[in-house]
């Protein structure tokens, strides 16, 4: 952890109703990664540092494992959460920050909120609902349309949401234009569905500081 970097958390989750006597969560955090590997090689899991299911000490490297003995015909749900919290997104030596830092104070807080079976089920339901609309195998939409919808989402992982609430998007991996006006509306329908506030945000920028006196719009973080 540092003011300039941030922190990450790994956490094991035991589902509600699981036989806790058969399931064990172990955690280990060490500055030397060799300690983590040697523990796993020796025990087939991470040796517990005595913290039980609580957060272990802060160190450069961490590991978590969830083990369970499942009887014949039985069921068990084992989950591991990986959460991150990097507050200081930088752009040309200007700290713009990330919006999620306004929602959670640390990666530990994120992991704690997600660390329940009910919350994880909600996340999975959201993902499956999205897939049902886009390209589920039972979706009667023509294959060519499914293909187009899936590939239009390929750039979505580059969406930036700054601490002050602004959203911005790079044109592509190979193009560093931001909110490129000349091609942005090839994909605006997806944003109107998933993040409608993004479209309002861009229109506000393009009609104010991002628009020059002759009417053209700058492609800039501004």
N, C-alpha and C positions, 0 to 999 in steps of 0.2 A: 504493500500500500504506500502511496505517496501522493502529494497534492497534484503532481503533474500527470501521474499515470492512472491510478484507480485501483480497483480490487475485483477479484473474482471469487466465487464461492461454489464448491461442490457439496452436494447434500444427498444422502440416501433417504428414500421414502418407503415406508412400510404401509401398504394399503389397509384401509379399515377392514376388519374382519379376518385379516390374515393371522395365522397362528404365530404370534410373536415368539413363542418358545422355539419355533422351527426357523425363525428368520432373525438375522443379525446384521446390523449396520455398523461398519467400522470406518474410522476416519484417521487420517494421518497427514500431518503437514511438517515438512522439513526443508531446510535450505539446501540440503544435499539430496539430489534425486536418486542417488545410488541407494540411499536408505529405503526409499519407497520400493525400488525394484527388488532389493534383496529380501524385503519383507514379503513381497508377493511371491517370489520364487520359493521361499521357505515354507510359507503357510498356505499358498494358493489363494490368499486374500490379503488385504492390508491389515497389519497388526493395529489394534486399537491403541490410541494414545491415552486411554483412560477417560476420554471425554464422553464416552457413550454416544448418543445421537446428537449431542450438542455440538456447536461449532468448535473446532480445535483451534490451536494457536495459529497466528498469522505467520506465514513463511513464504519463501520463494516458490515452493512446489507443494502441491497437495494431491491427495488421492482419496477416493471413497469406494467402498464395495458394499454390495448387498448380497447376502447369501441366504439360501433357504433350502430346507429339506421338504420335498413335496411328496406326500404319500401317493400310492397308485390310485388313479382316478381323481386326485385332488387338484386344486387350482391355487395359484399364488401370483400376485402382481408385484413385481419388483421394479422400482423406478429410481433413477438418479437424475438430479437436477444440476445443471451447470448455469450459473447466473453471472452477469458481469455488470460493472458500474464504472464507466470512464467519463468523468464529468467535463473534461476540458477539451472538447473538439477544437482543433486549431485550423485556421486558414490564413496563410501568409503572416504568421506571427500575431494573428488576432484571435483571441479565444472566444469562440462563439458558443461553446458548450453544447450539451445534449439535453433535450427536453425531458428525458426519463429521469434526470437527476432532480427534477422538480416533483417527481411522483414517488421516488424511493430514495432514502438517504444512503443506501449502500447495497452491494450485491447480496449481503446477508439478509437484508430486509426483503429483497426480491425473492430469494430462495425460501424464506420463511412463509411468504404469502402464497407461493406456488406449491409449497411442500405439503399439500393435503391431497388425498385421493379425489375429493370432490372437485377441487380446482383444476387438477390435471385432466379430469374427465371433461370439464367445461372447455379447456383448451382444445382437446381432441375433437369435441363436438363442433367447435368453430371451424377447425381445419376441414373436417369431413363435410360440413355444410358448404364450405367454399368449393371443395372438389365436386360435390354433387351438382353444383351449378355449372362449373367449368368443364369437367371432362370425366365424370364418373362413368363406369362401364355400363350402368343402367340408364344413363342419360341418352334420350333419343335424338339429341342434336347431331347433325351430320358430322362425319369425321373431319372434314376440311375446316369446319367452324371450330370444333374442339381444338384442332391443331393451332389455329390462328389465336384463339383465346389464351392457350397455354403459353405460346411464344411471346405474346404481347406482355406477359408478366415477367419476362426474363430480365428486364432492367429495373424491376421494382426494388431489388435488394440494395440499390444505390440511393434510395430516398433518404434525405437528411432532414432531421427534425431538430431545430436548434432550441437552445434554452429559452429564448424569448418567444417561442411558439411558431416562428417562421418555418416553412417547409421548402426545401429545394431539391432538385433532381438533376443529376448529370445526364448528358445526352446518351452516353454509352461508355463501355469500358475504354474504348479507343478514342473517345472524344471528350475533352474536358470542358466543353461549353456547359453552362449551367442554365437549366430551364430554357433550352434552345427553342426560340420562338418559331424557327423555320420548320420544325418537325414535331413540336410538342403535342399538337392536337391529333396526331395519329393515335395517341394513347389516352386522351383525356376521359373517355367514357369509363375506363377502368378506375381512374381516380375518383370520378363522380360516384362510383359504386362503393369503393373501399375507403377512400379518404376525401370526401367532398370538400372538406375545409381546405384542402391543398389547392383546388381550383380557384376558390375565392381568394386565397392567399396570393396566388400568382397574378390574378387579374388586378388585385390591389397594387401589386408592385409594378406591373406593366403600365398601369394608367397613372403612375405617380413618378417616383424617383428614377425608375428604369426607362422612362420614355424621354427621348431627346426632343428638342424644340421642333425639329423637322418631322416628328412623328414616329421615327424608327425606334425600336426597343433594343436596349443593350442586353446582351447575354452575359450576365455578370452576377456574382454573389452580392455585390453592392452593399 
